[in-house]
Amino acid sequence: MKKTILFSIVILFLLLNAGCYLQLLPIPSNSLPQNGSQINGSTVLLQWEAINRGSVTYVVEMGQSPTSLQAVSPELSTNQYNATGLQSGKTYYWRVRAQDSLGSFRNGDIWSFSVTGGVETGVHRALLLGVTDYSQTGSSNLNYTDDDANDMHTVLSHLDGDYEVQKLIGTVTKPVVLQALANFAASSSAGDVLVFFYAGHGGYGSGESYMYLSDGQTLGVAELRLALDAIAGERIVLIDACQSGAFTDLTPTAGPAPLEARQHVQRFNQGVVETFSSGARTSSGYYVMTGASINRFSYEDAALQNGYMTFFTADGIGHVGLLNPLAAFDYTYNADSNGDDRITLNELYQYVYPLVDDYSDGWQDVQVGPSGSNHVIASW
């Protein structure tokens, strides 16, 4: 009997202390915008009452129904988060998860806001480069990089934003590319979106990654970065490239590249991802996906009439898949894993990566930066 009483006292003590402990980490409250508000814009600053306790961090979850909430932010040390990519006429549900270093956490209430008409989303533009002509450079011409650019144009034409597309295919020279980027910069403003897409030869030399153009000149990552930095708004960078000659005469039985070539390919792709997604650059509106990493090639082939990365990227954002690779656009947005009519960078990467890996028999993998980003890069 005494043991039973003592056990009950211990349990009661633990429960009381557990309750006291939870009270030290209150539920996030007092949302801004207030629950049920209407907003007019493609972005909104979400705020909530801060919890006065050291080492507390927050994670924002959001969805288009109370049961489809997903984390959209990293761990935040401040009590606010800027939600972007909002669509007119839709209602968004959100809540905040507060957590501390001891493993305690509390979920706040689920709040909502609606986006009214007249949303100012800025101008959507795209510069699509599909370089096939390398006759002046001594490098081999490419077969399907123009198809890559054309298919990306098709995809963008079916997305929200009414993209203004400038497409440069076949013979593409460096002055023309830089002038196009300068023209975009001259007319850009916050809220704009630019898709920069390149399909062609790539390489590495003198300590820098670069892209080959038809006039024998190269566009290095650092130089491209300067040109893109001058363009306000969000920049989505998709680069389907490999080293000189990597796209020629590819067959299913082709062996691995020489070690030096594979290392060059890895440096090219890693250099692009790191340049555009590291540190503060991530927050400045860069979202990057590129073709391959160490010990891998980037491929194109006649069955797809595309580079592998481009084909499966287009497939994920509404275009055709392997069952009928040469058919017309078929509105199958396969990368939309949660069915909310929008695709995040992470959703696209998670869709494209295994398909490229499988189709290439493990010889190609896809790079992405920032990793795990839930930023919306496509909606319809």
PETABEL-V867104 format. One record per pair of residues at least 12 apart in sequence whose C-alpha atoms are under 6 Angstrom apart, sorted by the first residue. I is the first residue (numbers start at 1). J is the second residue. Records with the same first field share a line. If there is no record, write none. Layout:
BEGIN
I->J  J
END
This chain:
BEGIN
27->106  108
28->108
29->48  49
30->48  49
31->47  48
32->46  47
35->111  112
36->112  113
37->113
38->113  114  115
39->115
40->115  116  119
41->119  120
42->85  86  119  121
43->83  84
44->82  83
45->81  82
46->80  81
47->79  80
48->79
50->79
55->100
56->99  100
57->75  76  77  98  99
58->75  76  97  98
59->73  75  96  97
60->72  73  96
61->94  95
62->93  94
63->92  93
64->92  93
65->93
66->93
72->374
85->376
88->115  116  117  119
89->115  116
90->114  115
91->113  114
92->112  113
93->111  112
94->110  111
95->108  109  110
96->108
121->191
122->191  192
123->192
124->161  163  192  193
125->163  164  165  194
126->165  194  195  196
127->166  167  196
128->149  167  197
129->168  169  197  198
130->145  146  149  169  199
131->145  169  170  172  200
132->145  170
133->170  171  214
134->214
137->216
140->245
144->305  306
145->199
146->169
148->306
159->379  380
160->379  380
171->214
172->213  214
173->213  214  215
185->230  231
188->231  232
189->232
190->232  233
191->233
192->233
193->233  234  235
194->235
195->235  236
196->237
197->238  239
198->239
199->240  241
200->241
201->241  242  243  244
202->241  242  243
203->243
204->264  268
209->221  268
234->285
235->285  286
236->286  287  288
237->288
238->288  289  290
239->290
240->290  291
242->265  298
247->299  300
262->294  295  296
263->294
266->293  294
273->369
277->369  370
288->368  369
289->367  368
290->366  367
291->366
292->364  365  366
296->363  364
297->364
298->364
304->325
312->352
313->352
316->333  334  335
317->333
318->331  332  333
335->347  348  351
341->379
342->378  379
343->376  378
344->374  375  376  377
345->373  375
346->372  373  374
353->366
END
